[in-house]
Structures are given as C-alpha cells and as structure tokens.
C-alpha cells in the first residue's frame, strides 16, 4: 500500500468514492489518519502472525481491514473479501495457544497442546466456501464449452514455454478450463481424503502457479496455497522439526522441495517476491513432511469448549456464507450481464466484459450534453479504475448519477452504454432514456432500467 501510495492515489477524502449499498457513511479519513490506519493494519497483522496480544491484534486487524475494504467499492476484490472473513473467524478462534509470543509469556495458563477441532474446521469451511462456489459459478456454457473468457485471455502473452500461442487452442484451453473447474469444485474432497490429499495439493500448487503466471490477481493464489496446509495433520510442524532433529529422509528432502517450490513462485511472478516465495517454500516442506500422514483424531479440548454463543455465531455465519452466493438466482437476468448479486458471490475470473460509455447531463437548458468523468471537478472526478468499473456495473452508474445531481445540481443524468460479454455481441446495457439520478437502486430484485442480455428476452 505504501509502495504504490494507495492513500494518496485512491483515498483522497475530497474525491468521489463509490460506496457499498447502504454504507455511504464510510468515507476516507484525512491523509495523515489514513496513513495511520494503514500502519495500524500492518502492526495488527504482525501481532496476529506472532500471537502477540493476539485477541486485541485480531480485533484491530478485522476493524481496520474492513474499514479500508469498505471505503471504495471500485477496489472490491474477492481475495480482500476472503481476508476479511478469515479475520472475523480469527477473532473467535484461540489461535495463540501454541507457538505464540502470548503462550511464551503467559506459560501454562494459556498454552495448550491442541486447540478444539472446530477451530480448524471453521477455517477449512470458510476457504472451501470460496473455492466450491467459485467452481459452481463456472458451470455455465461460456466456461464449459466456449472456454470463454479464458480463451481470449490465453490468446495473448505471456505464453507457457513449449505451448506458446497454442495454449489458447483446443485441447489445451479445454484442459485448463475444465481443470480449473475441478480444482475449485472438488477442493474440500481431494484435500479431505487422505489418498487424494497430496496429489490434490500438488495440483492446487500447479493451478495457482499458472494463475500467478497468467493473471495479476494479487495475493489470492498464495493465500490458497497457504490455506491448503489446514488439511494436513495438525501436528505437521512438530513432525517436520522431529524429522530434522533425527535427520530422517524427509529432513533431507524438505529444504530441496521447499526451495524448488519457492523458485517456481519466482517463475510464476517473473521475479522474486518475498511472501509468495516463503509461502511456496513452506508448502513444499509441509508437503514432504506430511507424506503418508493422516489427519490426527479429534483429540483436544472437551466438546463443551464450544459455547452456545460461538455455536450460534458459526451457524448463522455459514448460513449467510451459503446464501449470499446463491442470491442472484432469485433475481431475473444473467448476473454476469446485470451485475445484480455479483459481489460477495465468488464469481472469480468468469467474465470479460467490455463497454463503451457516454455520460450525458442536463445542466438546466433542456438538452443533454457529454460529461467527462476523468476531467470533472475534483468532487465528482473518477480515476481510470473507477470509470472502468462503473462502465460495466449499472448500480455504480446510478450511484455516480445521484452524486452528480447532488454536487453539480444537474437536472438529469443519462448513460449511453454498449457492452459485450465474453466476446459476445455488443448491445445496450442500460436504458438510455432513464434519468439515473432519479432512480432508486433496489436492495433486492431487478432494476427495470437495466436491459436484458442480448438473446435474453429482446
């Protein structure tokens, strides 16, 4: 965030920011305080990782990360959403009972050999929700049979060695398309079954190395690689150290396999990046140390350690996690076209939606004229990312139109937008005659001014 100066570039409180529905009050803080928030976020992350003042660090991590996530909808990313969800669970999980600064300082009063099994199961379930719903979203004709949008993306560099431009042709693009579907959809099955766990982990690593090589999707590939270690035996770090101490065969293979995995992350990203390198090395070492090991029996704290309140929280939590990705089925139209129910649904790398957009405003003279958001007054100016996101998301158009009417006193705001989904035909996305500065975007259901996808009722 500091390297790319996100505070100065994206969180200027004087500029327009897209808010999530119902969260207009979440605004950027003045520059000095936003920098403090970012520093606090980093300190809380280190505190959680080290188990130092763990409970306070976990709460601060969740609060500050959630705030930064909610400040700007145009910067929504599925992996940021997942980090927020995992941070919430860390607030209720006693993840500081073993190898932590708190356990070292407080001694036997805090330290436990094992934590309750539900703690690991909750984290496994949260990661599985993201992967499985990501797989379910791929069960559509574009992905399964037209291999789109993957085919369009792979037709451009970077090309895999040996395959070159043929990576976008059948059978290779079919292998990549269906392989991604199976990696996502079967995620908890191949990691949960002992016989498929290690082959599944190897396939998962290969899948995420390719993701990192082809696409710039931030931390998500490495987050998934690291999260897969949750399915190894809970004592795998102890077994790894024991094999090193006794100089058994895994001890010799661990650094070699770990280094190879780390070097593969460098190949994937086109250079050395510390966090993916360390995660990949850890993955390789854990892979070797756990070969042939099964998940230990559910020995740990007594069942009563899961209180009624925690049980109720987890039940509601995962009910919401299952319902949110399914909500778009109750809304008419293709979610990839209308964007209604798209956020928080794990619809990852599923569409390539292009659009040409013209914003027309009525300044009070009775006619509409072009308005350029990139050159607008500071209070309503958009940056290129915001404009790109808005051009394919109707609800963001309505949000911007309302702000234009409030700030600029325009009498009306219309959008002329032509869009294409996954290389399909171009067509009008929103009603060009609708004044979006005076429409209400529904909390639930379909907005009538969003026109159907070509071939879907028109």
NORGI-V913045 format. One record per helix or strand of 3 or more residues. SS is the DSSP state (2 for helix, 1 for strand). FROM is the first residue (numbers start at 1). LEN is the number of residues. Records with the same first field share a line. If there is no record, write none. Layout:
# NORGI-V913045
SS=FROM-LEN  FROM-LEN
This chain:
# NORGI-V913045
2=6-5  31-20  54-18  73-3  78-13  101-9  117-21  141-4  150-5  164-5  172-14  187-6  194-21  220-12  236-11  249-21  274-16  303-3  308-23  335-4  373-3  378-3  384-7  394-15  436-3
1=353-10  368-4  412-10
